[in-house]
Amino acid sequence: MNRIAVCLFGVLTALGATHAVSAEYPAKSIRLVVPFAAGGGTDLLARLVAPRLGEAVGQQVVVDNRGGAGSVIGTQIVAGAAPDGYTLGFLDTAFAINPAIAASLPYNSEKDFAILNIVGTSPTVLVVHSSVPAKTLNELIALAKNNPGKLTYGSAGQNSAGHLTGEMFKAAAGIDVTHVPFKGAGAAITDLLGGHIDITYATPGSITPHVQAGTLRPLAITGSKRSPTLPTVPTFESLGLASVNPGSFRFLAGPAAMPRAVQDRLLAAMEKLARMPDLATRMAEFGYDPTFIGPPGSRDYVFAEMRKWRKVMQESAVKVN
């Protein structure tokens, strides 16, 4: 067999194998990596999406929480997974923030991922423990100014959206509050509920039950309008702190080399999710705006967020250690 025939045979064999894998995909359960500990906003949305995605593709989708390093650990798992569609990532704003802050990352944010679908966007709420003697944001600012460095705020990890929101608030208000990173927003909320930290930043749905129970007190929310989930909570913008407005989004991704047919199967399933009224209702209850955008729009969205965060970090007074 001459060299051309050998090469052609190799190409046809590879194509045949890819077609066979793609044709039967998925033949087993799918792992959905959430790069944060359980209980936070990204985890809550992933657990809304996973069973419905499983129903749409005909196999179970299992959430796998791999928190740490501001989402880098879980995100690296997705980048390094076999590109067969059986390991996906449910990623969020931290994916766009990390390249703007980290000296280096164990993956290439622009080349190592197939960005499949933006799923939802949400505001971020500043919430305090009920024991904190501040009923309004201005009272919290005054408290922090009278006690520099003594108040603490928890986030989903170094460089997470909550971390950056906290630093934006500190810069805008001219206060000193100590950052305490966790492996996910859920862990930060748990410590806030226990009174071990004073403040955290979270999605509306992840803290609403605790607000209703009187354990936590929301003081301000990002975005240009109030959230239907927490309608009495004013925006940072309305309180004179318009620069505290990072935005937050979640999206589905996989390793870059996933076969086109596998990606198309997943995208067809996500289109079904986008038409599920019960999912839209549940997302709204958790404070999410359903924002299903397929590729290439999702790639454009994520890359635009990456450029935005680079600019924010270059031009703002926010300093991150």
C-alpha positions in Angstrom: 0.0 0.0 0.0 1.6 3.3 -1.1 1.9 6.3 1.2 -1.1 8.1 -0.2 -3.2 5.1 0.2 -2.0 4.6 3.7 -2.8 8.2 4.6 -6.2 8.0 2.9 -7.0 4.8 4.8 -6.0 6.5 8.0 -8.2 9.4 7.3 -11.2 7.3 6.4 -10.7 5.1 9.4 -10.6 8.1 11.7 -13.7 9.5 10.1 -15.4 6.2 10.4 -14.6 6.0 14.1 -15.7 9.5 14.7 -19.0 8.8 12.9 -19.5 5.6 14.9 -18.9 7.4 18.2 -21.0 10.4 17.2 -23.9 8.2 15.8 -24.3 6.4 19.2 -23.7 9.4 21.3 -24.5 9.4 24.1 -24.2 5.8 25.0 -23.6 6.3 28.7 -24.0 9.0 31.4 -22.4 12.4 31.0 -20.4 14.1 33.6 -21.2 17.8 34.1 -18.3 19.5 35.9 -19.2 22.5 38.1 -15.9 24.2 39.1 -17.3 25.2 42.5 -18.5 23.5 45.7 -22.2 22.6 45.9 -24.7 25.2 47.0 -23.8 28.3 45.1 -25.6 30.0 42.2 -23.7 28.2 39.4 -24.3 24.8 41.1 -28.0 25.6 41.6 -28.4 26.4 37.9 -26.4 23.3 36.8 -28.7 21.1 38.9 -31.8 22.7 37.2 -30.2 22.1 33.8 -28.7 18.6 34.3 -31.8 16.5 34.5 -33.5 18.3 31.7 -30.4 18.0 29.5 -30.3 14.3 30.4 -33.9 13.9 29.3 -33.2 15.7 26.0 -30.2 13.5 25.1 -31.5 10.2 26.5 -28.8 9.7 29.2 -28.3 10.7 32.8 -26.3 13.9 33.3 -24.4 13.8 36.6 -23.2 17.0 38.3 -19.6 16.7 39.5 -18.5 19.6 41.9 -14.8 20.3 41.5 -14.2 23.5 43.4 -11.0 25.4 44.1 -8.6 28.1 42.8 -11.4 30.4 41.7 -12.8 27.7 39.3 -9.4 26.9 37.7 -9.3 23.3 39.0 -12.7 22.2 37.6 -12.1 24.2 34.4 -8.8 22.4 33.8 -10.6 19.1 34.2 -12.9 20.0 31.3 -10.0 21.2 29.1 -8.0 18.0 29.7 -10.9 15.6 29.4 -11.3 13.2 26.5 -13.1 15.1 23.7 -15.9 12.5 23.4 -18.7 14.6 24.9 -18.9 12.6 28.2 -17.2 15.3 30.2 -18.7 18.8 29.9 -18.3 21.9 32.0 -20.9 24.2 33.5 -18.8 27.3 33.7 -19.4 30.9 34.7 -18.1 34.5 34.8 -14.9 33.4 36.5 -13.8 31.8 33.2 -13.7 35.3 31.7 -12.2 36.9 34.7 -9.3 34.5 35.3 -7.3 35.4 32.1 -7.4 39.1 33.1 -6.0 38.4 36.6 -4.0 35.2 36.7 -0.3 35.3 35.8 -0.8 32.0 34.1 -3.4 29.3 33.7 -3.1 25.6 33.1 -5.2 25.9 29.9 -5.7 28.3 27.1 -9.1 30.0 27.6 -9.4 30.8 23.9 -8.3 27.5 22.3 -8.9 24.6 24.7 -12.7 24.7 24.9 -15.8 24.2 22.7 -18.1 26.9 24.0 -21.5 25.5 23.3 -24.3 27.6 24.8 -24.8 30.5 27.1 -27.5 29.4 29.5 -28.4 32.3 31.8 -27.4 35.6 33.2 -28.0 37.0 36.7 -27.3 39.9 39.0 -25.2 39.6 42.2 -26.5 40.5 45.6 -24.5 41.9 48.5 -25.9 40.1 51.6 -24.9 40.3 55.3 -25.6 38.2 58.3 -28.6 39.4 60.3 -26.2 40.2 63.3 -24.3 42.8 61.3 -25.5 46.2 62.6 -26.3 47.7 59.2 -29.7 47.8 57.6 -28.7 49.7 54.5 -25.7 49.9 52.2 -24.7 53.3 53.5 -24.8 52.0 57.1 -22.5 49.1 56.0 -20.1 51.6 54.4 -20.1 53.7 57.6 -19.5 50.5 59.7 -16.6 49.5 57.5 -15.0 52.9 57.7 -15.2 52.9 61.5 -13.7 49.4 61.6 -11.1 49.2 58.8 -10.1 45.6 57.9 -12.3 44.1 60.6 -15.4 43.2 58.4 -15.0 40.1 56.2 -16.6 39.0 53.0 -16.6 35.6 51.5 -16.6 34.7 47.8 -16.6 31.6 45.6 -12.8 31.8 45.4 -9.9 34.0 44.3 -10.8 35.8 41.1 -14.5 34.7 41.2 -17.3 37.1 40.3 -18.1 37.6 44.0 -14.4 38.4 44.7 -14.3 41.0 42.0 -17.7 42.4 43.0 -16.4 42.8 46.5 -13.2 44.5 45.4 -15.3 46.8 43.1 -17.4 47.7 46.1 -14.4 48.4 48.3 -12.9 50.6 45.6 -16.1 52.5 45.0 -16.9 53.0 48.6 -13.4 53.7 49.8 -13.5 51.0 52.5 -11.2 48.2 53.8 -13.0 44.8 54.1 -11.0 41.5 54.3 -11.6 38.9 51.6 -12.0 35.2 52.6 -12.0 32.9 49.6 -13.9 29.6 49.5 -14.3 26.7 47.0 -17.7 28.0 46.0 -20.4 30.4 46.8 -22.3 27.7 48.6 -19.5 27.3 51.1 -19.3 31.1 51.6 -23.1 31.2 52.3 -22.7 28.4 54.8 -20.1 30.3 56.7 -22.2 33.5 56.5 -25.1 31.6 58.0 -22.9 30.5 60.8 -21.8 34.0 61.5 -18.2 33.3 60.6 -18.0 36.0 58.0 -20.0 39.2 57.7 -20.8 39.6 54.0 -20.9 37.6 50.8 -22.0 38.1 47.2 -24.5 35.6 45.7 -27.2 35.0 43.1 -30.7 36.0 44.3 -32.0 32.4 44.3 -29.2 31.0 46.5 -30.0 33.4 49.4 -33.7 34.0 49.1 -34.8 31.3 51.5 -32.4 32.6 54.1 -33.6 36.2 53.5 -37.2 35.0 54.0 -36.2 33.2 57.2 -34.6 36.5 58.5 -31.1 35.0 58.8 -29.6 37.0 56.0 -30.2 40.6 54.9 -29.6 41.8 51.3 -28.4 45.4 51.0 -27.8 46.0 47.3 -27.8 44.2 43.9 -25.9 44.7 40.7 -27.6 45.6 37.4 -29.7 48.5 36.2 -33.0 47.3 37.7 -34.2 45.5 40.8 -34.6 41.8 40.7 -38.2 40.3 40.7 -36.8 37.7 43.2 -35.8 40.5 45.7 -37.9 43.5 44.6 -37.2 45.5 47.8 -33.4 45.4 47.3 -32.0 48.6 45.7 -29.3 48.5 43.0 -25.8 49.7 43.5 -26.4 52.1 40.7 -29.4 53.7 42.4 -27.2 54.1 45.5 -24.6 56.0 43.7 -22.2 53.2 43.1 -22.7 52.5 39.4 -19.2 51.1 39.0 -20.2 48.0 41.0 -21.9 46.2 38.1 -19.9 43.2 36.9 -22.7 41.1 35.6 -22.7 37.3 35.8 -23.3 34.5 33.3 -23.2 30.7 33.0 -22.5 28.5 30.0 -22.0 24.9 28.8 -18.7 24.0 27.3 -16.5 20.9 26.5 -13.0 20.1 25.3 -12.1 21.9 22.1 -11.7 18.7 20.0 -15.2 17.3 20.5 -16.5 15.9 17.2 -18.9 18.3 15.4 -21.6 15.7 15.4 -21.4 15.4 19.2 -21.5 19.2 19.6 -24.5 19.3 17.3 -26.3 16.6 19.4 -25.7 18.7 22.5 -26.8 21.9 20.8 -30.0 20.2 19.6 -30.7 19.2 23.2 -30.0 22.7 24.5 -32.5 24.0 22.0 -35.1 21.8 23.6 -34.2 23.2 27.0 -34.6 26.7 25.7 -38.3 25.9 24.8 -39.1 24.4 28.2 -41.4 26.9 30.0 -40.9 25.1 33.3 -37.2 25.6 33.1 -37.6 29.3 32.3 -39.9 29.6 35.3 -37.6 27.9 37.7 -34.6 29.9 36.5 -36.6 33.1 37.0 -37.4 31.9 40.6 -33.7 31.6 41.2 -33.1 35.1 39.8 -31.7 34.0 36.4 -32.6 35.5 33.1 -32.8 32.5 30.6 -30.3 33.5 27.9 -29.9 30.5 25.6 -27.4 31.5 22.9 -25.8 28.9 20.6 -22.5 29.1 18.9 -21.0 31.2 17.4 -22.9 33.7 19.5 -21.8 32.1 22.7 -18.2 32.2 21.8 -18.5 35.9 20.8 -20.3 36.5 24.2 -17.6 34.8 26.3 -14.7 36.4 24.4 -16.3 39.8 24.7 -16.6 39.2 28.4 -12.9 38.3 28.5 -12.0 41.6 26.7 -14.3 43.5 29.1 -12.6 42.1 32.2 -9.1 42.8 30.8 -10.2 46.4 30.3 -11.8 46.6 33.7 -8.7 45.4 35.5 -6.4 47.7 33.5 -8.5 50.8 34.0 -10.2 50.4 37.4 -9.0 51.1 40.9 -9.7 47.5 41.8 -6.6 45.8 43.2 -6.6 42.0 43.6 -3.8 40.3 45.5 
